[in-house]
Every structure is written in C-alpha cells, then in structure tokens.
C-alpha cells in the first residue's frame, strides 16, 4: 500500500477555492518516503515511549537542571533537550536534517519536533516550546479527548458510521483513535484544519497508526468538509491567546467561540443518528458554566439528545493571570456528546423547557 500526502477540498468547493487547494502534484511523494514517517518507524522499533505533559509542567521539569544534555531518545524527542551529534545514529540524524527538523547550536543539536505515545500509537507534533503560530499541539487534553472518544463510542450504536470528521484535527489523534476503534466498519476519515503543518503531521500519524490514507482538507471548520457526516469529533482550542495562535486561541470573549461554531454549524451536517463528540473547556464565572449557557438553546431542538459533563474542574489555571480572565474563577474541561435522531433543521425550536439528556446511552 502506497500512501501519499495530499490535501483535498470537496468537489463542490474546488472551483471557488483554487487559492487554498493543495492537490497531489508530481512533487508529492509516498508517506513511506517522508523522513519524519521513517523516523517514527525507527523510534517505534527502538521501543520509544513518551507521555507529553502540559507546557507548564514541561518547563518546570527541564528547569530543574537548565544545563542538562540529552542521554536518551526520550530526552531528544520528548523533552527536546540539547544533544550531542554522536548520541543519535547517523541515519536517524540524517532523517531529522532532511525534514529540516533539527536546529544547530554550538557543539549541540536540538530536535524541532516531538513524538508522543498514546496506547500503542506514536504521534508526531511540534517541539517545545509550542510558541509558533503554526504549532501542532499534543498534550494532556489529547489523552483526555481520546478517552472521551473511546468511552462514548463504546456505549453508542456505531453500526451506521461511514464517515468521521475530525474538526481542527491538529495531530489527528482524535480522528485516528476513532477510526481505529471503528476498524471493522472501515469508515472514511476526514481530517480538517486551518494549519497545513497540522495536516502534514496528521497524515504521517495516520500512516504510523497503519490506517488507510485519510482525506485532508484545509479550511475554516466545515468550509470544505461536505455533508452528511455520521460522526463529528473535535478538540478545538479554547483559550484566549494574546498572540492569536491558531492552536490555542478559541476566540470570543472567553475562548469558546470555535467550540460554539463547531456545535451550531456541525449539527445540520449530521446524518440521521449522527453523533458529535466535543471536548472543550468552559470559563466558570460566578458559578456559571458560560459555554453550557451558550449552547443551551440549541440543545433544546426536538431531534437532539445530549450529555454534557465537566471532566476536570480546573485546567490551565495559570491562564487566570491573563487580564481577559479577570472575572473567571476557573477553567473547566467539559465534554458534550450529541446524537441526532433525524437530520436537524436549526430553524426549529424545542417545545420542552429542558433538553433531554441520555444517561441510558451515554453514561456509565
């Protein structure tokens, strides 16, 4: 099987989106020839394992000994410590150089990329610190998102799922986890992101996971994804980022705008019995869950069943020092799992006063 990296747009969008389209060209090469894919294969052969922590924890760990040099592969590709040329075998170092993924320092090198493990899978993502505008993030939220997907799909009827769309896919971890869980049905996986580097990395990660080539689409949320969709999953950025970096900045007053759009714009795209799994966060102000309030009216639709949960009551506490969060008590990680009985007409309103939650389907 030959896997090629290409980014596609839906047929209906192609004619008016030529400037954004990145189709297969004579310069495209099989994923198996991509140096970072080959490096990932080699790392797996070496038994490499690394669990990525939050940026704040990462800074604390490496700050204990600022002059420490790498001694292991985990130091190089997990903690991103400086390393000497002879620590990494020449073929592996050559792959890093071919990918322009290593920086030279006086007598020492540093990897610009990281690899993290999730169960038996290996994921390529951006090096520490993730300060660039096109950084591809992977961290504790990714692990929680994967667990949410696994728990949700294990409790729902997934026999009808033929298409999966991972919105704002980043490393592609969510879509890849979902696709592997539904391997028997072999649904088509669509990975969508504004960031072309995210699509490049997610294509490599899908190949490392042994999947058939996903459809890669670059654009703003659903702009080039099409419909109907059987499963929409998303772990969008949900913070207020001063620099507006796409992997962190969720937009709106308190960072929830992208999450709101994923719900409102995604629901009409779900097929009958379609499912949406959203992992995001909500700013808690005066005891009020502000994101839940934003989507409450939408969830009153007569064809929508849902479950909303607070997963972690306190994430990214250091962000409360940002003036944008002056009124915020805490930032809570939350999940919203939706199933629609029939294709949803968002013009309809719900007659009952409270949205129906579905513990029989979605709760433990």
N, C-alpha and C positions, 0 to 999 in steps of 0.2 A: 504494500500500500504506500503510495506516494502522497505526502501531504504538502500542500503549497500554501504560502501565506498570501492572502489577498483580502481586500475589504470590499464588500458589495453593498449596493443600495437596492431597495426594492424596485421592481420593474416600473411601477407607477411613478416613482420619484426620480428615476435616472435622467429623464430628459431635462428636468429643471435643476439638476444638482451636479452638473458636469464638473464644476469647480471643486466639489468636495469628494468626488468619486476617486477611488484608488483601486482600479481593477487590476486583474492579473496582467502582467506585461512580460515581454521576453526576458526582462531582468529578474523576474520572480524566480526563486529557487526553492526546491523542496525543503520542508521544515527539517528533514533529517540532515540537511547540509548547513543549517543555521548554527553558527558557533555556540550560541547560548543553549540551544537544544542539546548539542553534543556534550557541552559541559555539564548540563543537568543529568544526562545519562551516565556520564563518568562519575559524578558525585553520588548518584544512587548506587553505583557499583561499589563505591568505597564505604557504603553504609552510613552516609551522611544523614544527620538529623539535627534540626534546629527549630525551636519554638520561638517565634518573634513576640517580643514584649512591646509595651507602649513606648513611644519616644521618650517620655519622661523617665521610665524605668531604665531604658537603654542608656540614657545619659548618666544616670546615677551609677550604673554598673561599670561603664568604662571610665567614669570619673574617679573611681577609687584608685586607679593607677594610670594616670594620663600617659605615661611613657611606655606602657606595656606593649610589646610586639606580639603578633600572632604566633601561636605554636601549633594550631590545629586547623583543619579545614573549617570547622565551626567558627573559629576566630576570624578567618578570612571572609567567609561568605555568609556569616550570621551577624557577628559583632562588627564586621567591617574594620578590623584593626589593621594597622600598617604591617606589612610582611616583607621578608627578605626574598630576593629572587629565587634562591635555592630551596625555599620551603614548598613551593608549588612545582610539580613536574612540568617540564618544558612543554609537552603537548597541551596541558591544561592552560598554562600561561599564554601560549600561542592563541588558543581559542578566545581568551579574555581580550587579547590585543586585537584580534580580528574583529571582535564585536565593539571595539572602542570602549570597553567597559573597565578599563584599569587606568588609574592616574599614577604618574611617576612623581615620587618625592626623592630628595637626596638620599640615595642608597636604599630606599624602601619604596614599596608599591602599596596601593590600596584599591580594592575592588569597588567599582561604582554600582554594582548590583548585589542583591542578596538572594539566597534560596531558603525557603522555609518548608517545613514538613507539616502536613495535616493528615493524620492517619497514615496510610501508605503512599500518599501522594506528595509530590515535590512541586513547589511553586516559585517561579522567578518573579522578583519585584524589585523596586528601586532600593538603592543603597541608603544607608544612614549618613547624615540626617535627610529626611524627606522634605527638603526645603524648596525644591524647584517647582515651578508651576505645572510641569507635566509629570510629576512624580506619580508612581503607581504604588498604592499603599496596600500593605498586608499587615495584620496585627491581631490583637485580642478580639476586636469586633468581627474579624473574619472567622475565627473559631466559633464564636457565639452564633454567627449567621449560619454557618454550616450545621451546627447542632439544631438550630431552629428549622432549617430545611428538612433535615432528617426526621425530626420529631413530627413535623406537620405532614409530610408525605407518607409517613408510616401509618398515620391514623385516618387518612382520607382515601377515597376510591380514586386511584390514578390510572385506571384502565383506559380512560378516554384521552390521555395526554399524548399528543403527537407533536406538539411544538412547545418549546421552552424559550422564553426571552429573559435574559439577564440584563437589566437596565442599569447603565452606569457600571459596567461589569468590572472595571479595574483589572485585577489579575485574572479574572474569570473564575475565581474559586467557587462562587455560589452556583453558577451555571454548570460547572464541571461536576460539583458534588451532586447536584440534582440529576444531571444526565447519567451519572454512574449509578445512582440509586434506581433509576428507571431503565436500566440497561436492557431488560427483557423486551420492553416496548420499542426501544431504539428511536426515541423522539428526536426531531431536528432541534439542534441547539443554535440559538441566535445570541450572539454577544454584541452588545451595543455600548458605545462610549464616545464622548466628545474627543477623547485623547487618543491620537494614533499610536502612541507608545503603549498605552494600555492594551490596545487591540493586538499589537505585535507580541507583547508579553503573554497575553491570554491565548493566542494561537499556539505559542510554544508550550504553554502549560497544558493545553488540551492534548497536544501531542505527547507530552510527558506522561499524561494520565491514560494514554492508549486509546483516546477517542477518535472517532471519525472527524474530519475537518468541520468545525462549526462555521456558520455564516457570520461574518464580521461586518458590522455596519457602523460607520462613523456619523454621528449627528447628535442633535439635541433630543434626548429621550426617544420618543416613539416616531420621530420625524421620518425615519427610513426603515421602520421595522415591519409595517404592514399589520394585517389582521385577517382572520381571527386568531387568537392565541389561546392555548389551553392552560399554560402556566406562566405567570409573570413573577419573577423574583427580583428583589432589589435590596441593596445595602448602600444607599446614597450617602454622600457627605451631609452632615447635619450640624456643623458648627458655623459660627460667624468667624471668618478668617480675614484678618486685616488686609492681607495681600491678595485675597480673592482667588487663591489656588484651587483649581478645579477638584482636587481630591479631598479637600477639606471644607470648602465653602458651600453651605447649603442654601444660602440666600434668604431673603425675607428679613423680618425684624429679629428673629431668634434662631435662624438657621434651618427652619422647617419647610421652606418654600419648595425645594426639589421633592421632598417626600410628599407634600400635598399634591404636587403636579403628577407624581407617579400614580397616586390613587385616582385622582379625578380624570386624568387623561387615559389611564390604563383600563379602568372599568369598562368603558364602551368597547374595548378591543377584545375582551374575554369572550370566548365561545360559551355555549351552554355548559353548565357545570364547571366553568373555568375557575382557576384558583389563582390568588395573588398572595405571595409571602413577602412581607415587607419588614426589614429590620432597620430601625432608625432610632432617633432619640428625641426626647421632648424636654423643653425647658419648663421646670416647675416654678411657677410664680404664685406666691400666696397660697400654696397648697393646690393650685390648679394645674392640671395637665394641659398645657397650651396646644400641643399637637392634637390630642384627642378632641379638644374643642373645635379645632379647625376642620376635622373630617366628620364630626358627629352628624351633621345634617345629611351629608352624602350617604352615610351608612344606614339612614332611615329608609332607603329605597326598598320597595316590597320584594324585589328579587335578590336582595343581598343578605347573606348570613355572614357573621364575622366573629372573630375572637380577638380581643385586644388585651395585651399583658405588659406589665412592667417587668423586664427581665433583670435589670440591675439598677438599683436606686441611685447610684452615684458613679458616673463615669466622667473622665476628663475634668476633674474638679479644679485643676489649675486654670481652666478657661474662665472661671468666675472672676479672675483678676482683670479680664478684658472689660472695659467700660460698657460694651454692648450688653453685658450680662449683669448690669448693676442691680437690677430688680430680681434676679434669678436666685433661687435657693439652692437648686441642684439641677444637674442634667441627668435624666434617667434614660437608660437604654430600654426601648419598647419594641414590641412586635405587634403587627397587625396581619392576621390571616383572614382572607376573604374568600368566600365561594359564592358564585352567582348561579342561580337556578336556570336562568334564561339570559340571553344577551340583554344588556342593560341599556335602557333609554334614560340618559341622565336628565332628561326633561321631566321625568316622573318624580313625584314626591311620595314619601311614605306616609300612610294614613295613621299608623300606630305611633304612639308617643315615644317609644323606646325601640332601638334597633334590636333585632333578635340575635342573641349570641348563641353559639352552637357548641356547648360543652360536650354533648354526646359525640360530636365528630372530632373536635379539636383538642379537648382537654384530656389530661391523663386520667 
